[in-house]
Amino acid sequence: MVHEGELSTEVGTLIEKLKEATSNISDIESIRHPDIAGERYYSSSELCKMLHISPRTLQDHRDTGRIPFIRLFGKILYKGSDISKLLEENYIKSIDCFL
């Protein structure tokens, strides 16, 4: 028979193990897409989520040459540095006259 104190200890241990597992999952997610030669690459679905655009909009940007991409073995990849550069080039600074 399990006593109340033992059950409390077991639940506490279980919670700690769950926290550790959650932390490990976060670590794995952060390295899931390793850099290739120091460059991070994104899939179409990842880029759509990052930019909050639809796959069709992303395809339009590819078709018109607005977003550089790599087609490799039927998969389309986007260099992180190209996306950062594109965002920087299209950054519109706010006007300070309202301050």
CORNORSUL-V629941 format. One record per residue. N is the residue number from 0. PSI is psi in radians with two decimals (none if undefined). D_LAST is the distance of its C-alpha to the last C-alpha in whole Angstrom. Layout:
n & psi & d_last
N & PSI & D_LAST
N & PSI & D_LAST
This chain:
n & psi & d_last
0 & 2.38 & 69
1 & 2.26 & 66
2 & 2.81 & 65
3 & -0.70 & 61
4 & -0.70 & 60
5 & -0.70 & 61
6 & -0.73 & 59
7 & -0.73 & 56
8 & -0.74 & 57
9 & -0.73 & 57
10 & -0.73 & 54
11 & -0.74 & 52
12 & -0.74 & 53
13 & -0.74 & 53
14 & -0.75 & 49
15 & -0.72 & 49
16 & -0.67 & 50
17 & -0.71 & 48
18 & -0.73 & 45
19 & -0.73 & 46
20 & -0.72 & 47
21 & -0.74 & 43
22 & -0.74 & 42
23 & -0.69 & 45
24 & -0.74 & 44
25 & -0.73 & 40
26 & -0.75 & 41
27 & -0.73 & 44
28 & -0.63 & 41
29 & -0.41 & 39
30 & 0.15 & 41
31 & -0.64 & 43
32 & 1.50 & 42
33 & 2.72 & 43
34 & 2.57 & 41
35 & 2.00 & 44
36 & 0.70 & 44
37 & 0.11 & 41
38 & 2.39 & 39
39 & 2.39 & 38
40 & 2.54 & 39
41 & 2.54 & 38
42 & 2.97 & 40
43 & -0.75 & 39
44 & -0.67 & 39
45 & -0.74 & 36
46 & -0.67 & 34
47 & -0.76 & 34
48 & -0.74 & 33
49 & -0.72 & 30
50 & -0.07 & 29
51 & 0.89 & 29
52 & 2.83 & 32
53 & 2.80 & 35
54 & -0.62 & 38
55 & -0.72 & 39
56 & -0.73 & 35
57 & -0.73 & 36
58 & -0.72 & 39
59 & -0.75 & 38
60 & -0.64 & 35
61 & -0.84 & 38
62 & -0.59 & 41
63 & -0.03 & 38
64 & 0.22 & 38
65 & -0.47 & 34
66 & 2.08 & 34
67 & 2.60 & 37
68 & 2.94 & 40
69 & 2.26 & 43
70 & 2.03 & 46
71 & 2.01 & 48
72 & 0.69 & 52
73 & -0.03 & 50
74 & 2.47 & 47
75 & 2.27 & 44
76 & 2.68 & 41
77 & 2.28 & 38
78 & 2.33 & 37
79 & -0.69 & 34
80 & -0.59 & 33
81 & -0.70 & 33
82 & -0.73 & 31
83 & -0.76 & 28
84 & -0.76 & 28
85 & -0.75 & 28
86 & -0.74 & 25
87 & -0.73 & 23
88 & -0.46 & 25
89 & 0.20 & 23
90 & 2.27 & 20
91 & 2.01 & 17
92 & 2.48 & 14
93 & 2.74 & 10
94 & 2.31 & 9
95 & 0.01 & 6
96 & -0.25 & 6
97 & -0.05 & 4
98 & none & 0
